[in-house]
Amino acid sequence: MIKDKSFSAYILPVRSDGRVALLQYGENGFGTIGGRLDDGEDFITALKRELIEELGGITADLADVAVAVSVPYSFKHPNIARAEKRGAWNEEHHFFVAKMPNNTDLAFRENRPEKISVVWIEPKELLNPTVTPFEDMRQYYEQYIIPLLQF
């Protein structure tokens, strides 16, 4: 059964040099660190779980120092096939930003068949269609995320 809406928690670690961490999925693009809430989870609990799954236990503390972005990114899936794959007609992504030291080195640790790595990019690269293919998400990043990345 397809739910009406699902919720996700994502974190953008940002170093003091201004670079932000994303996941790079081999040659298939980029994504933020995090994922969907499981039943009964709040955003911080889900974020900690996702950080442990994706980056290892030591990173869970990032959720405790993260600053929530005041406006979520919401969208509706364009067709039933995509809604079935994602389990909901609508998705609401809640973003968090966490400041980190410049020498922070993050590595993807979850056992997945695809090659996934952590990359550090300049915030303006979030507006690059190669990094963020959806125009509305690029507008969201420009309006709500990038201003928070400048500590």
Number of C-alpha atoms within 10 A of each C-alpha: 6 14 13 12 16 18 19 20 25 24 27 22 26 26 21 16 13 18 21 27 23 22 19 19 14 11 9 12 13 20 15 17 21 26 20 20 20 14 7 8 12 13 23 19 17 23 30 22 22 25 26 19 17 23 20 17 14 9 16 19 14 21 24 12 13 18 16 19 15 11 14 18 17 16 14 14 14 10 9 13 10 13 19 14 10 17 17 19 20 18 22 17 20 22 25 25 22 21 19 18 11 12 9 10 12 17 13 20 16 14 10 9 6 10 12 21 17 22 16 17 15 14 20 13 14 22 19 13 12 12 17 17 14 13 12 13 17 20 13 17 19 16 12 17 21 17 11 17 20 14 11
